[in-house]
Amino acid sequence: MTSSFIVTVQNKGGLHARPCGVLVQYIVANNINAKLGYAGKEVDADSILDLLSLCAPNGAEITVYISSPGADAGQHISALFINQFGLSE
């Protein structure tokens, strides 16, 4: 079963290399099968290059699709976006 939800990029620089790295690290470490969609494009969330190809700026609304089990994954991914991936810019 796939669940989806929308998150907003809150980092000033958009979804650049550092936040993508934090997201990929979480996805890979927890064996999560997820995709992110933005502006008609959908990419695997376990690839920094794929995530960077979204070119998502600050304020972009991204759809997250999770097909692996675990309700915590969605909550944690949402929290990463809300907390700007723990990065101060």
Buried (B, 14 or more C-beta within 10 A) or exposed (E): EEBEEEBEBBBEEBBBEBBBBBBBEBBEEBEBBBBBBBEEEEBBBBBBEBBBEBEBBBEBEBEBBBEBEEEEBBEBBBEBBEEBBEBEE
